[in-house]
């Protein structure tokens, strides 16, 4: 993976959720998620990190990012239960 990652960040329940979409092929995308303390950038050591896994085949960058935020929010929710 030599291309630069384009991270998007949203604040959720006191944490920053960082998501980047990664191309798998010409027609499918995957994502990576990092959850950090507020104000830390995506390159910081994450409190939590995840990828969609082998079944993460999304038809567009936008769909992968959206799925990444859903995953990130569920990770944050799990921290508080």
GROMACS elastic network, one bead per residue, 0.5 to 0.9 nm:
[ bonds ]
;  ai    aj funct       b0    kb
    1     4     6  0.83414   500
    1    22     6  0.89571   500
    2     5     6  0.89350   500
    5    20     6  0.63700   500
    5    21     6  0.76644   500
    5    22     6  0.76377   500
    6    19     6  0.82856   500
    6    20     6  0.56921   500
    6    21     6  0.73892   500
    6    22     6  0.89546   500
    7    18     6  0.60861   500
    7    19     6  0.53970   500
    7    21     6  0.78649   500
    7    42     6  0.68535   500
    8    17     6  0.81650   500
    8    18     6  0.55213   500
    8    19     6  0.52824   500
    8    20     6  0.63021   500
    8    42     6  0.86360   500
    8    65     6  0.80952   500
    9    16     6  0.64517   500
    9    17     6  0.54907   500
    9    19     6  0.64320   500
    9    20     6  0.89821   500
    9    41     6  0.86861   500
    9    42     6  0.81008   500
    9    69     6  0.88681   500
   10    15     6  0.84443   500
   10    16     6  0.57597   500
   10    17     6  0.53334   500
   10    18     6  0.66936   500
   10    19     6  0.86550   500
   10    69     6  0.81604   500
   11    14     6  0.66990   500
   11    15     6  0.57209   500
   11    17     6  0.61538   500
   11    18     6  0.88604   500
   11    38     6  0.74333   500
   12    15     6  0.53369   500
   12    16     6  0.61631   500
   12    17     6  0.68099   500
   12    72     6  0.89628   500
   12    73     6  0.69166   500
   12    76     6  0.76483   500
   13    16     6  0.83838   500
   13    73     6  0.85648   500
   13    76     6  0.73667   500
   13    77     6  0.81062   500
   14    37     6  0.76043   500
   14    38     6  0.68590   500
   14    76     6  0.88348   500
   15    35     6  0.66827   500
   15    36     6  0.59684   500
   15    37     6  0.52285   500
   15    38     6  0.53327   500
   15    39     6  0.88366   500
   15    76     6  0.73015   500
   16    34     6  0.82413   500
   16    35     6  0.57295   500
   16    36     6  0.52856   500
   16    37     6  0.59703   500
   16    38     6  0.51507   500
   16    39     6  0.72994   500
   16    40     6  0.77069   500
   16    41     6  0.85897   500
   16    42     6  0.89280   500
   17    33     6  0.70554   500
   17    34     6  0.59983   500
   17    36     6  0.66398   500
   17    37     6  0.88905   500
   17    38     6  0.88803   500
   17    42     6  0.85837   500
   17    69     6  0.70719   500
   17    72     6  0.59407   500
   17    73     6  0.73654   500
   17    76     6  0.83292   500
   18    32     6  0.82463   500
   18    33     6  0.56349   500
   18    34     6  0.50851   500
   18    35     6  0.61860   500
   18    36     6  0.78876   500
   18    41     6  0.81423   500
   18    42     6  0.59490   500
   18    68     6  0.85227   500
   18    69     6  0.77998   500
   18    72     6  0.78045   500
   19    31     6  0.68413   500
   19    32     6  0.57588   500
   19    34     6  0.65802   500
   19    35     6  0.88445   500
   19    42     6  0.83326   500
   19    64     6  0.89360   500
   19    65     6  0.61858   500
   19    66     6  0.86807   500
   19    68     6  0.58053   500
   19    69     6  0.64865   500
   19    72     6  0.78904   500
   20    30     6  0.85527   500
   20    31     6  0.55945   500
   20    32     6  0.55033   500
   20    33     6  0.67735   500
   20    61     6  0.87785   500
   20    64     6  0.81148   500
   20    65     6  0.62836   500
   20    68     6  0.76262   500
   21    29     6  0.64850   500
   21    30     6  0.57209   500
   21    32     6  0.66330   500
   21    60     6  0.88654   500
   21    61     6  0.57055   500
   21    62     6  0.78696   500
   21    63     6  0.87808   500
   21    64     6  0.57125   500
   21    65     6  0.56363   500
   21    68     6  0.80235   500
   22    28     6  0.88262   500
   22    29     6  0.55615   500
   22    30     6  0.50577   500
   22    31     6  0.55210   500
   22    32     6  0.75484   500
   22    61     6  0.75691   500
   22    64     6  0.80932   500
   23    26     6  0.72134   500
   23    27     6  0.80865   500
   23    28     6  0.62476   500
   23    30     6  0.62204   500
   23    31     6  0.84644   500
   23    60     6  0.87981   500
   23    61     6  0.77031   500
   24    27     6  0.76652   500
   24    28     6  0.54576   500
   24    29     6  0.51329   500
   24    30     6  0.63784   500
   24    57     6  0.79108   500
   25    28     6  0.52965   500
   25    29     6  0.70366   500
   26    29     6  0.84361   500
   27    58     6  0.83332   500
   27    59     6  0.61375   500
   27    60     6  0.73517   500
   28    56     6  0.87837   500
   28    57     6  0.55657   500
   28    58     6  0.52927   500
   28    60     6  0.63660   500
   28    61     6  0.81679   500
   28    64     6  0.89131   500
   29    56     6  0.74275   500
   29    57     6  0.56585   500
   29    59     6  0.62451   500
   29    60     6  0.60242   500
   29    61     6  0.60258   500
   29    63     6  0.81570   500
   29    64     6  0.60316   500
   30    51     6  0.76821   500
   30    52     6  0.64169   500
   30    53     6  0.80949   500
   30    54     6  0.88700   500
   30    55     6  0.89111   500
   30    56     6  0.54334   500
   30    57     6  0.59071   500
   30    58     6  0.62468   500
   30    60     6  0.89543   500
   30    61     6  0.80119   500
   30    64     6  0.56985   500
   30    65     6  0.83652   500
   30    68     6  0.85999   500
   31    50     6  0.85167   500
   31    51     6  0.57620   500
   31    52     6  0.58483   500
   31    53     6  0.86653   500
   31    56     6  0.76101   500
   31    58     6  0.88649   500
   31    61     6  0.86667   500
   31    64     6  0.56457   500
   31    65     6  0.65068   500
   31    67     6  0.78074   500
   31    68     6  0.58436   500
   32    49     6  0.74438   500
   32    50     6  0.58280   500
   32    52     6  0.67307   500
   32    65     6  0.86424   500
   32    68     6  0.67017   500
   33    48     6  0.80685   500
   33    49     6  0.54544   500
   33    50     6  0.51894   500
   33    51     6  0.61534   500
   33    52     6  0.84283   500
   33    68     6  0.60713   500
   33    69     6  0.75494   500
   33    71     6  0.76013   500
   33    72     6  0.61189   500
   34    42     6  0.67388   500
   34    43     6  0.89372   500
   34    44     6  0.89603   500
   34    45     6  0.85400   500
   34    46     6  0.55446   500
   34    47     6  0.73544   500
   34    48     6  0.57619   500
   34    50     6  0.66794   500
   34    51     6  0.89875   500
   34    72     6  0.72940   500
   35    42     6  0.82657   500
   35    46     6  0.55454   500
   35    47     6  0.55924   500
   35    48     6  0.51252   500
   35    49     6  0.63067   500
   35    50     6  0.89949   500
   35    72     6  0.68389   500
   35    73     6  0.89558   500
   35    75     6  0.79511   500
   35    76     6  0.74553   500
   36    39     6  0.80704   500
   36    40     6  0.62474   500
   36    41     6  0.77645   500
   36    42     6  0.77075   500
   36    44     6  0.75577   500
   36    45     6  0.76273   500
   36    46     6  0.50621   500
   36    47     6  0.52742   500
   36    48     6  0.71766   500
   37    40     6  0.59414   500
   37    41     6  0.89326   500
   37    46     6  0.81583   500
   37    47     6  0.75010   500
   38    41     6  0.84939   500
   40    43     6  0.80267   500
   40    44     6  0.61782   500
   40    45     6  0.88292   500
   40    46     6  0.88578   500
   41    44     6  0.55933   500
   41    45     6  0.89532   500
   42    45     6  0.79837   500
   42    46     6  0.76627   500
   43    46     6  0.80012   500
   45    48     6  0.86133   500
   46    49     6  0.61358   500
   48    72     6  0.88239   500
   48    75     6  0.75683   500
   48    76     6  0.86130   500
   49    72     6  0.84771   500
   49    75     6  0.87875   500
   50    53     6  0.82849   500
   50    68     6  0.89395   500
   50    71     6  0.82655   500
   50    72     6  0.81641   500
   50    75     6  0.89174   500
   51    54     6  0.88640   500
   51    56     6  0.82934   500
   51    68     6  0.80795   500
   51    71     6  0.88706   500
   52    55     6  0.70229   500
   52    57     6  0.85105   500
   52    64     6  0.88547   500
   52    67     6  0.83699   500
   52    68     6  0.74254   500
   52    71     6  0.80917   500
   53    56     6  0.55152   500
   53    57     6  0.89736   500
   54    57     6  0.78458   500
   56    64     6  0.81324   500
   57    64     6  0.80295   500
   58    61     6  0.74939   500
   58    62     6  0.86914   500
   58    63     6  0.59509   500
   58    64     6  0.54726   500
   58    67     6  0.85403   500
   59    62     6  0.84813   500
   59    63     6  0.66307   500
   59    64     6  0.76880   500
   60    63     6  0.52220   500
   60    64     6  0.63740   500
   60    65     6  0.87458   500
   61    64     6  0.51820   500
   61    65     6  0.62342   500
   61    66     6  0.86575   500
   62    65     6  0.51449   500
   62    66     6  0.61359   500
   62    67     6  0.85968   500
   63    66     6  0.51259   500
   63    67     6  0.61651   500
   63    68     6  0.84930   500
   64    67     6  0.51334   500
   64    68     6  0.60307   500
   64    69     6  0.87477   500
   65    69     6  0.63168   500
   65    70     6  0.87300   500
   66    69     6  0.52992   500
   66    70     6  0.64467   500
   66    71     6  0.87998   500
   67    70     6  0.50677   500
   67    71     6  0.62576   500
   67    72     6  0.85827   500
   68    71     6  0.50789   500
   68    72     6  0.60450   500
   68    73     6  0.85805   500
   69    73     6  0.59835   500
   69    74     6  0.84997   500
   70    73     6  0.52492   500
   70    74     6  0.63519   500
   70    75     6  0.87347   500
   71    74     6  0.51994   500
   71    75     6  0.62737   500
   71    76     6  0.88313   500
   72    75     6  0.50210   500
   72    76     6  0.63443   500
   72    77     6  0.86453   500
   73    76     6  0.51080   500
   73    77     6  0.61403   500
   73    78     6  0.86232   500
   74    78     6  0.61514   500
   74    79     6  0.87797   500
   75    78     6  0.51346   500
   75    79     6  0.65998   500
   76    79     6  0.51814   500
   76    80     6  0.70250   500
   77    80     6  0.55453   500
   77    81     6  0.67795   500
   78    81     6  0.53479   500
